[in-house]
Amino acid sequence: MLGSGGNILEVGDVKQSIYAFRGAEPDIFLKRLKQASADPANAPNGLRVDLNANFRSAKGILDFINRIFSRIMTASFAKIDYDESAELKPAFEDESKQEQLSDTKPVVELHILDEKEDRAMSVSEGADLTSPESSSRQRQAAMIAQRIKQMVGAETGKPQFWIYDKHAGESRPAEYRDIVILMRSLAKKANDYVELFRLAGVPVSCEAATGYFETTEISDMVALLKV
């Protein structure tokens, strides 16, 4: 009702539509998208500009994402085909650096935690995760902490990964500060990870961890006072 046909700018990503429960209808956007043209010289029903330049990840990561999405995202299932226009492309790519850091190792790893076989995992003498009381989240944190220590060579002194340091202008061994843990939600999860990482001797910083009274040392003191 507001638009005359050529005075509306629409920005959206159907792949990230998560508000269907509030009445969002991605089909409206898709309908307009199909009518639009990518050719500025011939776009009577609107000009389409694909914002697929990715500034966050390296080419190897994007290649993996594109391969997965192209197989599972189809119009019949997700209402949109993950075609060439949808593929993510690295905004910056220095071939010399790529060749310098390239080797036969894959850039993506998939670790599957078998709850039955991996219950015996522990990160230190003070963190036994063999008991049924230990949560799957704690065991995940322990596995990730173990992998991080391997990546930086904490026990062997030989880091498994090298990264390109843009400030130094050269490659250097991976360090703890180069690693970040991404989660869908930090609620009720961050503290478990922070606690397990510290027990494993992995330095960690998390501003989203819950408050003062839920830290390990304070909760232990409160429990003691209650006794």
C-alpha positions in Angstrom: 0.0 0.0 0.0 3.0 2.3 0.6 4.9 1.5 -2.5 4.3 2.7 -6.0 6.5 0.0 -7.4 9.9 1.6 -7.6 10.4 3.4 -4.2 11.0 0.4 -1.9 14.3 -1.0 -0.7 14.0 -4.5 0.7 16.8 -6.3 2.5 16.6 -9.8 3.7 18.0 -13.3 3.9 15.5 -16.2 3.7 18.1 -18.5 5.1 18.0 -16.6 8.4 14.2 -16.3 8.7 13.4 -17.4 12.3 10.3 -15.5 13.1 7.6 -17.7 11.5 6.1 -18.1 14.9 5.4 -14.4 15.0 3.8 -14.3 11.6 6.7 -13.7 9.3 6.1 -14.8 5.7 9.4 -15.3 3.7 7.2 -16.1 0.7 6.5 -12.4 0.3 10.2 -11.6 0.0 10.8 -14.6 -2.3 8.0 -13.5 -4.6 9.5 -10.0 -5.0 13.0 -11.5 -5.4 11.9 -13.7 -8.3 10.5 -10.7 -10.1 13.7 -8.6 -9.7 16.6 -8.7 -12.2 20.3 -8.6 -11.6 20.8 -6.6 -14.7 20.7 -2.8 -13.9 19.9 -2.1 -17.6 16.8 -4.3 -17.6 15.1 -4.3 -14.2 11.5 -3.2 -14.7 10.3 -5.0 -11.6 13.2 -4.1 -9.4 17.0 -4.5 -9.2 18.4 -7.4 -7.4 21.8 -7.0 -5.6 23.3 -10.2 -4.0 25.2 -9.4 -0.9 27.3 -12.6 -0.9 30.8 -11.2 -0.1 31.8 -12.7 3.3 34.2 -10.7 5.4 34.4 -13.1 8.3 35.8 -16.4 7.0 38.6 -17.8 4.9 38.0 -19.4 1.5 38.4 -22.9 2.8 35.6 -22.4 5.4 33.3 -20.9 2.8 33.9 -23.7 0.4 32.8 -26.2 3.0 29.7 -24.2 3.8 28.8 -23.8 0.2 29.2 -27.5 -0.4 26.9 -28.5 2.5 24.2 -25.8 1.7 24.1 -26.6 -2.0 23.2 -30.2 -1.1 20.6 -29.6 1.6 19.0 -26.3 0.6 16.5 -26.7 -2.2 13.4 -24.9 -3.2 11.2 -27.9 -2.3 12.6 -28.1 1.2 13.8 -24.5 2.2 11.8 -22.5 -0.4 15.0 -21.3 -2.0 17.8 -23.0 -4.1 21.3 -22.5 -2.8 22.7 -21.6 -6.3 25.7 -19.6 -7.4 24.0 -16.3 -6.4 23.6 -17.5 -2.9 27.1 -18.9 -2.5 29.3 -17.1 0.0 32.5 -15.6 -1.5 35.6 -14.4 0.4 35.7 -10.6 0.4 39.5 -10.6 0.7 41.7 -13.3 -0.7 45.5 -13.2 -0.9 46.6 -16.1 -3.0 50.2 -15.9 -1.7 49.0 -16.3 1.9 46.7 -19.1 0.9 49.6 -21.0 -0.8 51.9 -20.3 2.2 49.4 -21.8 4.7 48.0 -24.6 2.5 48.8 -28.2 3.1 47.1 -31.6 2.9 45.1 -31.1 6.2 41.4 -30.3 5.9 40.2 -26.9 7.0 37.1 -28.3 8.7 36.9 -31.0 11.3 33.8 -32.8 12.6 34.0 -34.4 16.0 31.2 -36.7 17.1 31.0 -37.3 20.9 29.7 -40.8 21.6 27.9 -40.5 24.9 28.3 -44.2 25.7 32.0 -44.6 24.7 33.3 -41.2 25.8 31.9 -40.9 29.3 35.4 -41.7 30.7 36.8 -38.4 29.4 38.4 -36.2 32.1 40.3 -33.0 31.8 42.3 -33.1 35.1 42.5 -34.9 38.4 40.0 -32.5 39.8 37.4 -32.9 37.1 36.2 -36.5 36.7 33.6 -36.7 34.0 33.0 -40.4 34.4 30.1 -40.1 36.7 26.5 -40.1 35.4 26.0 -36.7 37.1 28.3 -35.1 34.6 26.3 -33.4 31.8 26.8 -33.9 28.1 27.7 -30.2 27.9 30.6 -30.7 30.3 31.8 -33.6 28.3 31.6 -31.5 25.1 33.6 -28.7 26.9 36.2 -31.3 28.0 36.6 -32.6 24.5 37.0 -29.1 23.0 39.5 -28.2 25.7 41.5 -31.3 24.9 41.5 -30.4 21.1 42.5 -26.8 21.8 45.5 -28.0 23.8 46.5 -30.2 20.9 46.1 -27.4 18.4 48.5 -25.1 20.3 50.9 -27.9 21.3 50.4 -27.4 25.0 51.8 -30.8 25.9 54.1 -31.6 23.0 55.5 -28.1 22.4 54.7 -28.5 18.7 51.6 -26.6 17.6 49.5 -28.3 15.0 48.4 -25.1 13.3 50.0 -22.0 11.9 48.2 -18.8 11.2 49.0 -15.7 9.2 49.5 -12.7 11.6 48.6 -9.6 9.6 50.2 -7.3 12.2 53.5 -9.1 12.0 53.2 -9.8 8.3 54.3 -13.4 8.7 53.1 -16.8 9.8 53.4 -17.9 13.4 52.2 -20.9 15.6 48.6 -20.8 16.7 48.1 -19.5 20.3 45.2 -19.7 22.7 44.2 -16.1 21.9 43.6 -17.1 18.3 40.8 -19.5 19.1 37.1 -18.7 19.7 34.2 -20.9 20.7 30.9 -20.2 18.9 27.6 -21.3 20.4 23.9 -20.9 19.4 23.3 -19.5 22.9 25.4 -18.7 25.9 22.6 -19.0 28.4 23.4 -21.6 31.0 26.3 -22.9 28.9 29.1 -20.4 29.2 29.9 -21.2 32.9 30.3 -24.9 32.2 32.8 -24.2 29.5 34.7 -21.6 31.4 35.0 -23.9 34.4 36.1 -27.0 32.4 38.5 -24.9 30.4 40.2 -23.6 33.5 40.4 -27.0 35.1 42.1 -28.2 31.9 44.6 -25.4 32.1 43.2 -23.6 29.0 43.1 -19.8 29.5 39.6 -18.5 28.7 37.8 -15.2 28.7 34.0 -14.9 28.5 32.2 -11.6 29.2 28.8 -13.4 28.8 29.3 -15.8 31.7 26.7 -15.5 34.4 26.9 -13.4 37.5 29.1 -13.2 40.6 27.0 -15.6 42.7 27.1 -18.4 40.1 30.9 -18.5 39.8 32.4 -21.8 41.1 34.2 -20.4 44.1 31.2 -18.3 45.3 28.6 -21.1 44.7 30.9 -23.5 46.7 31.1 -21.0 49.5 27.3 -20.5 49.6 26.8 -24.2 49.6 29.2 -24.5 52.6 27.4 -21.7 54.5 24.1 -23.5 53.9 25.5 -26.7 55.4 
